[in-house]
Amino acid sequence: MRHDKSGTVSRPSPSPAVSQAAAVLRLLARSGEPLGVVAIARATGISQSSCFNLLKTLVVEEFVHFDAAAKKYEIGLGVLQLTRGVLGADAMLRAARPVMNALSADHQATVGLWRAGLSRVGLSRVGQGERMTLIALGESRESTRLHLEVGQRQPLGAGATGRAWLAASACPPAQMRDLFAEVNWKQPVTFAEYEASIGAARLCGYAEDHAKLNRGVITVASPIRSGAAGDDVLHVLSASVLAGSHDAPSLARLGLAVASAADRLATEAVPHSSRATS
């Protein structure tokens, strides 16, 4: 901000190029698949020629990846490199890493910390195509490695993490159905089953996905609550194991351990200004 001669505070005019680049990056980050230049230009309102030139620059800077065979663009690793500094200083990450490593070692599971977008909290601000991003992993040396990578994304309503996120929110059935429909389920699951499992998660404190999202993988997850009513959820804690490696009592213990760890992180890492005050 700057002051004019009268002392009035005024905001600097935004740079069109920066605003357009931000719009393109947000679009590609939300998209579940690569997009062509025509689709990007139409969605952002940028002329096709300007959009093409902007994309060429973003590709050179590695913020966008170009698939020459398909003639389509997707978000690039350069964006993740920019966010590492921010994520490394995140109080949630600092608190979560030792908790995640202990969970992984105690239960022979791959433990993940997921974040709903980069700045979204609260159901009322969720839009179509919203994603959840894996921002940290805890892996036991003895556990069989599952294919998870920091930076990978999935639809907000997907798997156990999506169910856990929804269990902490008063989500209207119509919006819940939309989130369910965005998921590419690997095993058949009906919306009635999905809705019932979210209700069960509200009662026990953790959600489950039994190889519905990823074949051969069972995941339990619990929301890390914040907000005055405890219904704002930016992070979700998950633990994944290979199907058949844990019996039902062992899975229940894992679920309760994840829920307990999520509650602990909500107390230790969520800023006090966003939590209830007495």
C-alpha positions as CSV (number, residue, x, y, z in Angstrom):
1,M,0.0,0.0,0.0
2,R,1.0,3.6,-0.5
3,H,-0.2,7.1,0.6
4,D,-1.1,9.8,-1.9
5,K,-0.6,13.5,-1.3
6,S,-3.8,13.8,0.7
7,G,-2.6,11.1,3.1
8,T,-5.2,8.6,1.8
9,V,-4.1,5.0,1.7
10,S,-4.3,3.5,-1.7
11,R,-3.6,0.0,-3.0
12,P,-1.1,-0.5,-5.8
13,S,-2.6,-1.5,-9.2
14,P,-2.1,-5.3,-9.8
15,S,0.1,-6.4,-12.6
16,P,-2.0,-8.0,-15.3
17,A,0.7,-10.5,-16.2
18,V,1.1,-11.7,-12.6
19,S,-2.7,-11.9,-12.1
20,Q,-3.0,-13.9,-15.3
21,A,-0.2,-16.3,-14.2
22,A,-1.8,-16.8,-10.8
23,A,-5.2,-17.6,-12.5
24,V,-3.6,-20.2,-14.8
25,L,-1.7,-21.8,-11.9
26,R,-4.8,-21.9,-9.7
27,L,-6.7,-23.5,-12.6
28,L,-4.1,-26.2,-13.2
29,A,-3.7,-26.9,-9.5
30,R,-7.5,-27.5,-9.2
31,S,-7.8,-29.5,-12.4
32,G,-7.7,-33.3,-12.0
33,E,-6.2,-33.7,-15.5
34,P,-4.0,-31.8,-18.0
35,L,-5.6,-29.1,-20.0
36,G,-5.1,-27.7,-23.5
37,V,-4.4,-24.0,-24.2
38,V,-7.9,-23.4,-25.5
39,A,-9.5,-24.8,-22.3
40,I,-7.2,-22.8,-20.1
41,A,-7.8,-19.6,-22.1
42,R,-11.6,-20.1,-21.9
43,A,-11.6,-20.9,-18.2
44,T,-9.4,-17.9,-17.2
45,G,-10.8,-15.4,-19.6
46,I,-7.3,-14.7,-21.1
47,S,-7.0,-14.4,-24.9
48,Q,-5.7,-17.5,-26.5
49,S,-2.5,-15.9,-27.9
50,S,-1.7,-14.3,-24.5
51,C,-2.4,-17.5,-22.7
52,F,-0.1,-19.4,-25.0
53,N,2.8,-17.0,-24.4
54,L,2.2,-17.0,-20.7
55,L,2.2,-20.8,-20.6
56,K,5.5,-20.9,-22.5
57,T,7.1,-18.8,-19.8
58,L,5.7,-20.9,-17.0
59,V,7.0,-24.0,-18.7
60,V,10.5,-22.5,-18.9
61,E,10.3,-21.6,-15.2
62,E,9.1,-25.2,-14.5
63,F,5.9,-23.9,-12.8
64,V,4.0,-25.7,-15.5
65,H,4.7,-29.0,-17.3
66,F,3.9,-29.4,-21.0
67,D,3.1,-32.8,-22.5
68,A,4.2,-32.4,-26.1
69,A,2.5,-35.6,-27.3
70,A,-0.9,-34.6,-25.9
71,K,-0.4,-30.8,-26.3
72,K,-1.6,-30.3,-22.8
73,Y,-0.4,-28.5,-19.6
74,E,-0.4,-29.5,-16.0
75,I,1.0,-28.0,-12.8
76,G,4.8,-28.4,-12.5
77,L,7.3,-29.3,-9.8
78,G,8.5,-25.7,-9.6
79,V,5.4,-24.9,-7.7
80,L,6.1,-27.6,-5.1
81,Q,9.7,-26.3,-4.7
82,L,8.3,-22.8,-3.9
83,T,6.0,-24.2,-1.2
84,R,8.6,-26.3,0.5
85,G,10.0,-23.3,2.4
86,V,6.5,-22.4,3.6
87,L,5.6,-26.0,4.5
88,G,8.9,-26.5,6.3
89,A,8.1,-23.6,8.6
90,D,4.5,-24.8,9.2
91,A,3.8,-25.4,12.9
92,M,1.6,-28.3,12.0
93,L,4.4,-30.0,10.1
94,R,6.9,-29.5,13.0
95,A,4.4,-31.0,15.5
96,A,3.2,-33.8,13.2
97,R,6.5,-35.3,12.1
98,P,7.5,-37.1,15.4
99,V,3.8,-38.1,15.9
100,M,3.6,-39.6,12.4
101,N,6.9,-41.5,12.7
102,A,5.8,-43.0,16.1
103,L,2.4,-44.0,14.6
104,S,4.2,-45.6,11.6
105,A,6.6,-47.6,13.8
106,D,4.0,-48.7,16.3
107,H,1.5,-49.9,13.7
108,Q,3.6,-50.8,10.7
109,A,1.7,-48.2,8.6
110,T,2.4,-45.5,6.1
111,V,1.2,-42.3,7.8
112,G,0.2,-39.2,5.9
113,L,-0.6,-35.6,6.7
114,W,-3.0,-34.1,4.2
115,R,-4.0,-30.5,3.6
116,A,-7.2,-29.3,2.0
117,G,-6.0,-26.8,-0.6
118,L,-3.4,-24.2,0.5
119,S,-5.7,-21.8,2.3
120,R,-9.2,-23.2,2.4
121,V,-10.9,-23.9,5.7
122,G,-14.6,-24.4,6.2
123,L,-17.2,-26.1,4.0
124,S,-18.9,-22.9,2.8
125,R,-15.8,-22.0,0.8
126,V,-15.3,-25.3,-0.9
127,G,-15.7,-25.3,-4.7
128,Q,-16.0,-28.0,-7.3
129,G,-12.7,-29.7,-8.1
130,E,-11.2,-28.9,-4.7
131,R,-8.2,-31.2,-3.9
132,M,-6.5,-32.5,-0.8
133,T,-2.6,-32.6,-1.0
134,L,-0.2,-34.9,0.8
135,I,2.3,-32.6,2.6
136,A,4.2,-35.1,4.8
137,L,4.8,-38.8,5.2
138,G,5.8,-41.0,8.1
139,E,7.2,-44.4,7.2
140,S,8.4,-47.3,9.3
141,R,11.6,-48.9,8.1
142,E,10.0,-52.3,8.7
143,S,6.8,-51.5,6.8
144,T,6.2,-52.4,3.2
145,R,6.3,-49.2,1.3
146,L,3.1,-48.0,-0.3
147,H,3.2,-45.7,-3.4
148,L,2.7,-42.3,-1.8
149,E,4.5,-39.2,-2.7
150,V,4.6,-35.8,-1.0
151,G,2.8,-33.4,-3.3
152,Q,0.3,-35.9,-4.7
153,R,-3.3,-34.8,-4.7
154,Q,-6.7,-36.4,-4.7
155,P,-10.3,-35.2,-4.7
156,L,-11.4,-33.6,-1.5
157,G,-14.1,-36.3,-0.9
158,A,-11.9,-39.3,-1.8
159,G,-11.1,-42.3,0.4
160,A,-10.8,-42.2,4.2
161,T,-9.3,-38.7,4.2
162,G,-12.4,-37.3,2.4
163,R,-14.8,-39.1,4.7
164,A,-12.8,-37.8,7.7
165,W,-13.0,-34.3,6.4
166,L,-16.7,-34.5,5.8
167,A,-17.3,-36.1,9.2
168,A,-16.1,-32.9,10.8
169,S,-18.4,-30.7,8.7
170,A,-22.1,-30.2,8.5
171,C,-22.2,-31.0,4.8
172,P,-25.5,-30.8,2.9
173,P,-26.3,-34.1,1.3
174,A,-26.3,-32.5,-2.2
175,Q,-22.8,-31.2,-1.8
176,M,-21.6,-34.5,-0.3
177,R,-23.1,-36.3,-3.3
178,D,-21.1,-33.9,-5.7
179,L,-17.9,-34.6,-3.8
180,F,-18.6,-38.4,-4.0
181,A,-19.2,-38.2,-7.7
182,E,-15.8,-36.5,-8.4
183,V,-13.9,-39.6,-7.1
184,N,-12.6,-42.3,-9.4
185,W,-13.4,-45.3,-7.1
186,K,-11.4,-48.4,-7.9
187,Q,-14.0,-50.7,-6.3
188,P,-17.8,-50.3,-6.4
189,V,-19.2,-48.1,-3.6
190,T,-22.7,-46.6,-3.4
191,F,-23.5,-43.1,-2.2
192,A,-25.6,-44.7,0.6
193,E,-22.6,-46.7,1.8
194,Y,-20.4,-43.6,1.5
195,E,-22.8,-41.4,3.5
196,A,-23.2,-44.1,6.2
197,S,-19.4,-44.5,6.6
198,I,-19.2,-40.7,7.2
199,G,-21.8,-41.0,9.9
200,A,-19.9,-43.9,11.5
201,A,-16.7,-41.7,11.4
202,R,-18.5,-39.0,13.4
203,L,-19.3,-41.6,16.1
204,C,-15.9,-43.3,16.4
205,G,-13.6,-40.4,15.5
206,Y,-12.0,-41.9,12.4
207,A,-13.0,-42.8,8.9
208,E,-12.1,-46.0,7.0
209,D,-11.6,-46.9,3.3
210,H,-11.3,-50.6,2.6
211,A,-9.6,-50.7,-0.8
212,K,-12.4,-48.7,-2.4
213,L,-10.1,-45.8,-3.5
214,N,-6.9,-47.8,-4.0
215,R,-6.9,-51.5,-4.6
216,G,-5.2,-53.6,-1.9
217,V,-4.9,-50.6,0.5
218,I,-6.9,-50.0,3.7
219,T,-6.7,-46.5,5.1
220,V,-8.0,-44.9,8.3
221,A,-8.1,-41.1,8.8
222,S,-9.1,-38.5,11.3
223,P,-9.7,-34.8,11.0
224,I,-7.5,-32.3,12.8
225,R,-10.1,-29.9,14.0
226,S,-9.9,-26.1,14.5
227,G,-12.3,-23.2,14.8
228,A,-14.5,-22.1,17.7
229,A,-16.9,-25.0,17.0
230,G,-14.3,-27.5,16.0
231,D,-15.8,-27.7,12.5
232,D,-13.0,-26.1,10.5
233,V,-10.6,-28.7,9.1
234,L,-7.5,-27.8,7.1
235,H,-5.5,-31.0,7.9
236,V,-6.3,-34.7,8.0
237,L,-4.1,-37.4,9.4
238,S,-4.2,-40.8,7.7
239,A,-2.6,-44.3,8.1
240,S,-2.5,-46.8,5.3
241,V,-1.7,-50.5,5.3
242,L,-1.9,-53.4,2.8
243,A,-5.1,-55.3,2.8
244,G,-4.8,-58.5,4.8
245,S,-1.8,-57.3,6.9
246,H,-4.0,-56.2,9.8
247,D,-7.0,-58.0,11.4
248,A,-10.1,-56.2,12.5
249,P,-9.0,-55.5,16.1
250,S,-5.6,-54.3,14.8
251,L,-7.3,-51.9,12.4
252,A,-9.6,-50.6,15.2
253,R,-6.5,-49.9,17.3
254,L,-4.9,-48.1,14.4
255,G,-8.0,-46.0,13.9
256,L,-8.2,-45.0,17.5
257,A,-4.5,-44.2,17.6
258,V,-4.8,-41.9,14.5
259,A,-7.8,-40.2,16.1
260,S,-5.9,-39.7,19.3
261,A,-2.9,-38.3,17.4
262,A,-5.2,-35.9,15.4
263,D,-6.7,-34.6,18.7
264,R,-3.2,-34.1,20.1
265,L,-2.1,-32.2,17.0
266,A,-5.3,-30.0,17.1
267,T,-4.2,-29.0,20.6
268,E,-0.5,-28.5,20.0
269,A,-0.3,-27.2,16.4
270,V,-3.5,-25.4,15.6
271,P,-3.2,-21.6,16.3
272,H,-5.0,-20.7,19.5
273,S,-6.6,-17.7,17.8
274,S,-8.7,-20.1,15.7
275,R,-9.8,-22.4,18.5
276,A,-12.5,-22.0,21.1
277,T,-11.8,-19.7,24.1
278,S,-13.2,-20.2,27.5
